[in-house]
Amino acid sequence: MEKAMDLLTVPEVARILRVSCGWVREHARGRVRPVLPSVRIGRFIRFESEAVSQFIVECRCLHNQILRRRKLAA
């Protein structure tokens, strides 16, 4: 039997990332980058807690790469 996953709601993810619910929805729909991985359950959007954690790590790496490029260009 599979272990149940922790699924987070839009407000919960917004609180974790300290952004608006609208920001979370736009990134979950893929309209804006970076795309926030989500699961559609009917009309509801849910997020796996592990995917949100990985999203944060990827954003941090992307930010660090941008900073390094700016330093090299200066």
C-alpha positions as CSV (number, residue, x, y, z in Angstrom):
1,M,0.0,0.0,0.0
2,E,1.3,3.4,-0.9
3,K,2.0,6.1,1.6
4,A,-0.4,9.1,1.4
5,M,1.3,12.3,0.0
6,D,1.0,15.6,1.7
7,L,-0.9,17.8,-0.6
8,L,-0.9,21.6,0.0
9,T,-3.5,24.1,-1.0
10,V,-2.9,27.4,-2.8
11,P,-3.1,29.5,0.4
12,E,-0.7,27.1,2.2
13,V,1.9,27.3,-0.7
14,A,1.4,31.1,-0.8
15,R,2.2,31.3,2.9
16,I,5.3,29.1,2.6
17,L,6.6,31.2,-0.3
18,R,5.4,34.5,1.1
19,V,3.7,35.5,-2.1
20,S,0.1,36.1,-3.1
21,C,-2.4,33.3,-4.0
22,G,-2.6,34.8,-7.4
23,W,1.1,34.4,-7.9
24,V,0.9,30.8,-6.9
25,R,-2.0,30.1,-9.4
26,E,-0.2,31.9,-12.3
27,H,3.0,29.9,-11.8
28,A,1.0,26.6,-11.3
29,R,-0.8,27.2,-14.6
30,G,2.5,27.7,-16.4
31,R,1.6,31.2,-17.6
32,V,4.6,32.6,-15.8
33,R,8.1,31.2,-15.3
34,P,9.4,29.5,-13.2
35,V,6.6,26.9,-13.4
36,L,5.4,25.6,-10.0
37,P,4.6,21.9,-10.3
38,S,1.0,21.2,-9.3
39,V,-1.7,18.5,-9.4
40,R,-5.2,19.3,-10.7
41,I,-8.0,17.5,-8.9
42,G,-11.1,18.6,-10.7
43,R,-11.2,22.4,-10.3
44,F,-8.8,22.4,-7.4
45,I,-5.0,22.9,-7.6
46,R,-2.9,21.0,-5.1
47,F,0.8,20.8,-4.5
48,E,3.0,18.0,-3.3
49,S,5.1,19.3,-0.4
50,E,8.3,17.7,-1.8
51,A,7.7,19.5,-5.2
52,V,7.4,22.8,-3.4
53,S,10.6,22.2,-1.6
54,Q,12.4,21.3,-4.8
55,F,10.9,24.4,-6.5
56,I,12.6,26.5,-3.8
57,V,15.9,24.8,-4.3
58,E,15.7,25.3,-8.1
59,C,14.9,29.0,-7.7
60,R,17.8,29.4,-5.4
61,C,20.2,27.7,-7.9
62,L,18.8,29.9,-10.7
63,H,19.3,33.0,-8.7
64,N,22.9,32.1,-7.8
65,Q,23.7,31.4,-11.5
66,I,22.3,34.8,-12.5
67,L,24.4,36.5,-9.8
68,R,27.6,34.7,-11.0
69,R,27.0,35.7,-14.6
70,R,26.6,39.4,-13.5
71,K,29.8,39.3,-11.6
72,L,31.7,37.8,-14.6
73,A,30.2,40.4,-16.9
74,A,31.3,43.3,-14.6
